[in-house]
């Protein structure tokens, strides 16, 4: 019975840690995208959808690359946090099967 309570309360305990990990993941994702764009194009700033001087292809490439980089970094950070919680508590932080989205 005690183990069942622990499983029910763990997501609430994990919430602040998950928030901190999400924030850190966003910062790491932005840094990773900036470095990737710099390596690909040699430019510090990626094009924005409203950049008049950039073409469709460049804008869409930047958007697709940014989405892919953020998804990979977000998954890596979330998985690392969940694994750390499981190692320290013996319980996986997610109570349901399936993804976050």
Secondary structure, 3 states (H helix, E strand, C coil): CHHHHHHHHHHHHHHHHHHHHHHHHHHHHHHHHHHHHHHHHCCCCCCCCCCCCCCHHHHHHHHHHHHHHHHHHHHHHHHHHHHHHHHHHCCCCCCCCCCCC
